[in-house]
Amino acid sequence: RAVERLAEDFRRAGDAEKSQALALIVPQKNAAAEAFLSGVLAGPFSMEVKKSALRQMAEHKSPGYEALLLKNLGEGEATLRAETVLALGRMGSSQAVPLVIPLLDSPQAPLRAAAFLMLSESPDPRAREVIGHRYHRDHHGGVWEQNQHFYGETGTGQKP
């Protein structure tokens, strides 16, 4: 079905059904789907609906979806921006790395955490370098107590 018809179904659906409607739109990966998803992310929908859109865009990654998320990375409230960072990480976006690195110093905890997670799991050498530098600086530079949020329970950045 055309994105326009599916978009109508999405608009009529309750929040619980919107995720199912998105599951039919996102795999289309065309300009109409990108425009629709841009409207969902910027629109008056619940955070759960927006998170569902981001998760599905990451699963069905495309250059258009990546470009849309890169554009939206600096917009919106912290939780949505953090979810966008995580979606870009799941996409394996190397283009996002230089945009995400400054978020390690964000005053907003969700952005710091998402940036750390995305960068620590990225194969991009720039991400590896900055995470290694932060770890070394914080553990050997005497500022560990101020930066524990970067390393989790084990103190290594790895999950226990």
Protein Blocks (a to p, Z undefined) as FASTA:
>chain_A
ZZklmmmmmmmpcfklmmmmmmmmmmnopaklmmmmmmmmmmmcdfklmmmmmmmmmmmg
cfklmmmmmmmmmgccfklmmmmmmmmmmnopaklmmmmmmmmmpcblklmmmmmmmmmm
pcbfklmmmmmmmmmmmmmnopmmmmmmmnojnonopaZZ
